[in-house]
Amino acid sequence: MLLEVGGIDNKLEEVYHTADALADVFSEYYWDAEKVNK
């Protein structure tokens, strides 16, 4: 999976906020899937 975050006009702080939001969503799905696979 490739996720490209940010663009030419984004500031680094904005990219960090996006990365944090993506990490939260991904971790929720990961731990839910982990429960199902046990």
PAPAVO-620953 format. One record per residue: residue number from 1; y, z, x of N, C-alpha, C in turn. Coordinates in steps of 0.001 Angstrom, whole numbers, always signed. Layout:
! PAPAVO-620953
<dogu><pos>NUM</pos><n_c2>Y</n_c2><n_c3>Z</n_c3><n_c1>X</n_c1><ca_c2>Y</ca_c2><ca_c3>Z</ca_c3><ca_c1>X</ca_c1><c_c2>Y</c_c2><c_c3>Z</c_c3><c_c1>X</c_c1></dogu>
...
This chain:
! PAPAVO-620953
<dogu><pos>1</pos><n_c2>-1148</n_c2><n_c3>+0</n_c3><n_c1>+850</n_c1><ca_c2>+0</ca_c2><ca_c3>+0</ca_c3><ca_c1>+0</ca_c1><c_c2>+1223</c_c2><c_c3>+0</c_c3><c_c1>+906</c_c1></dogu>
<dogu><pos>2</pos><n_c2>+2151</n_c2><n_c3>-813</n_c3><n_c1>+560</n_c1><ca_c2>+3410</ca_c2><ca_c3>-891</ca_c3><ca_c1>+1287</ca_c1><c_c2>+4538</c_c2><c_c3>-566</c_c3><c_c1>+327</c_c1></dogu>
<dogu><pos>3</pos><n_c2>+5321</n_c2><n_c3>+429</n_c3><n_c1>+680</n_c1><ca_c2>+6507</ca_c2><ca_c3>+777</ca_c3><ca_c1>-99</ca_c1><c_c2>+7717</c_c2><c_c3>+622</c_c3><c_c1>+801</c_c1></dogu>
<dogu><pos>4</pos><n_c2>+8601</n_c2><n_c3>-239</n_c3><n_c1>+416</n_c1><ca_c2>+9838</ca_c2><ca_c3>-389</ca_c3><ca_c1>+1169</ca_c1><c_c2>+10912</c_c2><c_c3>+398</c_c3><c_c1>+436</c_c1></dogu>
<dogu><pos>5</pos><n_c2>+11567</n_c2><n_c3>+1269</n_c3><n_c1>+1169</n_c1><ca_c2>+12543</ca_c2><ca_c3>+2175</ca_c3><ca_c1>+575</ca_c1><c_c2>+13913</c_c2><c_c3>+1879</c_c3><c_c1>+1166</c_c1></dogu>
<dogu><pos>6</pos><n_c2>+14878</n_c2><n_c3>+1789</n_c3><n_c1>+287</n_c1><ca_c2>+16241</ca_c2><ca_c3>+1589</ca_c3><ca_c1>+744</ca_c1><c_c2>+16579</c_c2><c_c3>+113</c_c3><c_c1>+884</c_c1></dogu>
<dogu><pos>7</pos><n_c2>+17796</n_c2><n_c3>-105</n_c3><n_c1>+1182</n_c1><ca_c2>+18286</ca_c2><ca_c3>-1460</ca_c3><ca_c1>+1358</ca_c1><c_c2>+19414</c_c2><c_c3>-1462</c_c3><c_c1>+2367</c_c1></dogu>
<dogu><pos>8</pos><n_c2>+19998</n_c2><n_c3>-2596</n_c3><n_c1>+2522</n_c1><ca_c2>+21020</ca_c2><ca_c3>-2765</ca_c3><ca_c1>+3543</ca_c1><c_c2>+22252</c_c2><c_c3>-1890</c_c3><c_c1>+3294</c_c1></dogu>
<dogu><pos>9</pos><n_c2>+22524</n_c2><n_c3>-1598</n_c3><n_c1>+2026</n_c1><ca_c2>+23724</ca_c2><ca_c3>-822</ca_c3><ca_c1>+1691</ca_c1><c_c2>+23452</c_c2><c_c3>+668</c_c3><c_c1>+1486</c_c1></dogu>
<dogu><pos>10</pos><n_c2>+22196</n_c2><n_c3>+1096</n_c3><n_c1>+1626</n_c1><ca_c2>+21871</ca_c2><ca_c3>+2506</ca_c3><ca_c1>+1423</ca_c1><c_c2>+22153</c_c2><c_c3>+3322</c_c3><c_c1>+2673</c_c1></dogu>
<dogu><pos>11</pos><n_c2>+22543</n_c2><n_c3>+4558</n_c3><n_c1>+2432</n_c1><ca_c2>+22728</ca_c2><ca_c3>+5502</ca_c3><ca_c1>+3532</ca_c1><c_c2>+21411</c_c2><c_c3>+6220</c_c3><c_c1>+3774</c_c1></dogu>
<dogu><pos>12</pos><n_c2>+21241</n_c2><n_c3>+6758</n_c3><n_c1>+4956</n_c1><ca_c2>+20001</ca_c2><ca_c3>+7423</ca_c3><ca_c1>+5327</ca_c1><c_c2>+19703</c_c2><c_c3>+8591</c_c3><c_c1>+4386</c_c1></dogu>
<dogu><pos>13</pos><n_c2>+20716</n_c2><n_c3>+9313</n_c3><n_c1>+3979</n_c1><ca_c2>+20527</ca_c2><ca_c3>+10440</ca_c3><ca_c1>+3057</ca_c1><c_c2>+19919</c_c2><c_c3>+9969</c_c3><c_c1>+1727</c_c1></dogu>
<dogu><pos>14</pos><n_c2>+20354</n_c2><n_c3>+8817</n_c3><n_c1>+1240</n_c1><ca_c2>+19803</ca_c2><ca_c3>+8264</ca_c3><ca_c1>-4</ca_c1><c_c2>+18331</c_c2><c_c3>+7904</c_c3><c_c1>+165</c_c1></dogu>
<dogu><pos>15</pos><n_c2>+17977</n_c2><n_c3>+7379</n_c3><n_c1>+1315</n_c1><ca_c2>+16582</ca_c2><ca_c3>+7034</ca_c3><ca_c1>+1582</ca_c1><c_c2>+15729</c_c2><c_c3>+8302</c_c3><c_c1>+1622</c_c1></dogu>
<dogu><pos>16</pos><n_c2>+16245</n_c2><n_c3>+9364</n_c3><n_c1>+2214</n_c1><ca_c2>+15515</ca_c2><ca_c3>+10638</ca_c3><ca_c1>+2256</ca_c1><c_c2>+15274</c_c2><c_c3>+11182</c_c3><c_c1>+848</c_c1></dogu>
<dogu><pos>17</pos><n_c2>+16268</n_c2><n_c3>+11087</n_c3><n_c1>-26</n_c1><ca_c2>+16099</ca_c2><ca_c3>+11551</ca_c3><ca_c1>-1406</ca_c1><c_c2>+15014</c_c2><c_c3>+10742</c_c3><c_c1>-2121</c_c1></dogu>
<dogu><pos>18</pos><n_c2>+15009</n_c2><n_c3>+9443</n_c3><n_c1>-1900</n_c1><ca_c2>+13992</ca_c2><ca_c3>+8589</ca_c3><ca_c1>-2501</ca_c1><c_c2>+12607</c_c2><c_c3>+8933</c_c3><c_c1>-1967</c_c1></dogu>
<dogu><pos>19</pos><n_c2>+12494</n_c2><n_c3>+9157</n_c3><n_c1>-672</n_c1><ca_c2>+11210</ca_c2><ca_c3>+9513</ca_c3><ca_c1>-65</ca_c1><c_c2>+10696</c_c2><c_c3>+10836</c_c3><c_c1>-627</c_c1></dogu>
<dogu><pos>20</pos><n_c2>+11573</n_c2><n_c3>+11791</n_c3><n_c1>-817</n_c1><ca_c2>+11175</ca_c2><ca_c3>+13078</ca_c3><ca_c1>-1404</ca_c1><c_c2>+10649</c_c2><c_c3>+12892</c_c3><c_c1>-2828</c_c1></dogu>
<dogu><pos>21</pos><n_c2>+11328</n_c2><n_c3>+12083</n_c3><n_c1>-3621</n_c1><ca_c2>+10900</ca_c2><ca_c3>+11841</ca_c3><ca_c1>-4999</ca_c1><c_c2>+9546</c_c2><c_c3>+11129</c_c3><c_c1>-5027</c_c1></dogu>
<dogu><pos>22</pos><n_c2>+9361</n_c2><n_c3>+10136</n_c3><n_c1>-4174</n_c1><ca_c2>+8081</ca_c2><ca_c3>+9431</ca_c3><ca_c1>-4114</ca_c1><c_c2>+6959</c_c2><c_c3>+10360</c_c3><c_c1>-3662</c_c1></dogu>
<dogu><pos>23</pos><n_c2>+7240</n_c2><n_c3>+11233</n_c3><n_c1>-2719</n_c1><ca_c2>+6236</ca_c2><ca_c3>+12178</ca_c3><ca_c1>-2232</ca_c1><c_c2>+5811</c_c2><c_c3>+13135</c_c3><c_c1>-3345</c_c1></dogu>
<dogu><pos>24</pos><n_c2>+6753</n_c2><n_c3>+13587</n_c3><n_c1>-4153</n_c1><ca_c2>+6423</ca_c2><ca_c3>+14476</ca_c3><ca_c1>-5270</ca_c1><c_c2>+5499</c_c2><c_c3>+13787</c_c3><c_c1>-6268</c_c1></dogu>
<dogu><pos>25</pos><n_c2>+5819</n_c2><n_c3>+12568</n_c3><n_c1>-6627</n_c1><ca_c2>+5011</ca_c2><ca_c3>+11832</ca_c3><ca_c1>-7596</ca_c1><c_c2>+3633</c_c2><c_c3>+11538</c_c3><c_c1>-7011</c_c1></dogu>
<dogu><pos>26</pos><n_c2>+3589</n_c2><n_c3>+11072</n_c3><n_c1>-5771</n_c1><ca_c2>+2311</ca_c2><ca_c3>+10741</ca_c3><ca_c1>-5142</ca_c1><c_c2>+1426</c_c2><c_c3>+11971</c_c3><c_c1>-5028</c_c1></dogu>
<dogu><pos>27</pos><n_c2>+1986</n_c2><n_c3>+13114</n_c3><n_c1>-4656</n_c1><ca_c2>+1173</ca_c2><ca_c3>+14324</ca_c3><ca_c1>-4500</ca_c1><c_c2>+601</c_c2><c_c3>+14785</c_c3><c_c1>-5838</c_c1></dogu>
<dogu><pos>28</pos><n_c2>+1357</n_c2><n_c3>+14635</n_c3><n_c1>-6915</n_c1><ca_c2>+831</ca_c2><ca_c3>+14989</ca_c3><ca_c1>-8244</ca_c1><c_c2>-393</c_c2><c_c3>+14149</c_c3><c_c1>-8576</c_c1></dogu>
<dogu><pos>29</pos><n_c2>-277</n_c2><n_c3>+12845</n_c3><n_c1>-8392</n_c1><ca_c2>-1405</ca_c2><ca_c3>+11961</ca_c3><ca_c1>-8683</ca_c1><c_c2>-2583</c_c2><c_c3>+12240</c_c3><c_c1>-7757</c_c1></dogu>
<dogu><pos>30</pos><n_c2>-2303</n_c2><n_c3>+12516</n_c3><n_c1>-6497</n_c1><ca_c2>-3368</ca_c2><ca_c3>+12780</ca_c3><ca_c1>-5529</ca_c1><c_c2>-4156</c_c2><c_c3>+14024</c_c3><c_c1>-5916</c_c1></dogu>
<dogu><pos>31</pos><n_c2>-3471</n_c2><n_c3>+15113</n_c3><n_c1>-6213</n_c1><ca_c2>-4179</ca_c2><ca_c3>+16355</ca_c3><ca_c1>-6533</ca_c1><c_c2>-4889</c_c2><c_c3>+16273</c_c3><c_c1>-7874</c_c1></dogu>
<dogu><pos>32</pos><n_c2>-4343</n_c2><n_c3>+15518</n_c3><n_c1>-8826</n_c1><ca_c2>-5054</ca_c2><ca_c3>+15304</ca_c3><ca_c1>-10089</ca_c1><c_c2>-6331</c_c2><c_c3>+14508</c_c3><c_c1>-9849</c_c1></dogu>
<dogu><pos>33</pos><n_c2>-6281</n_c2><n_c3>+13505</n_c3><n_c1>-9016</n_c1><ca_c2>-7458</ca_c2><ca_c3>+12702</ca_c3><ca_c1>-8711</ca_c1><c_c2>-8477</c_c2><c_c3>+13535</c_c3><c_c1>-7931</c_c1></dogu>
<dogu><pos>34</pos><n_c2>-8011</n_c2><n_c3>+14407</n_c3><n_c1>-7085</n_c1><ca_c2>-8903</ca_c2><ca_c3>+15272</ca_c3><ca_c1>-6301</ca_c1><c_c2>-9719</c_c2><c_c3>+16171</c_c3><c_c1>-7231</c_c1></dogu>
<dogu><pos>35</pos><n_c2>-9096</n_c2><n_c3>+16698</n_c3><n_c1>-8280</n_c1><ca_c2>-9792</ca_c2><ca_c3>+17551</ca_c3><ca_c1>-9243</ca_c1><c_c2>-10886</c_c2><c_c3>+16781</c_c3><c_c1>-9973</c_c1></dogu>
<dogu><pos>36</pos><n_c2>-10598</n_c2><n_c3>+15536</n_c3><n_c1>-10317</n_c1><ca_c2>-11552</ca_c2><ca_c3>+14715</ca_c3><ca_c1>-11060</ca_c1><c_c2>-12766</c_c2><c_c3>+14374</c_c3><c_c1>-10190</c_c1></dogu>
<dogu><pos>37</pos><n_c2>-12540</n_c2><n_c3>+14141</n_c3><n_c1>-8927</n_c1><ca_c2>-13621</ca_c2><ca_c3>+13709</ca_c3><ca_c1>-8028</ca_c1><c_c2>-14513</c_c2><c_c3>+14824</c_c3><c_c1>-7547</c_c1></dogu>
<dogu><pos>38</pos><n_c2>-14220</n_c2><n_c3>+16058</n_c3><n_c1>-7872</n_c1><ca_c2>-15062</ca_c2><ca_c3>+17170</ca_c3><ca_c1>-7407</ca_c1><c_c2>-16213</c_c2><c_c3>+17414</c_c3><c_c1>-8329</c_c1></dogu>
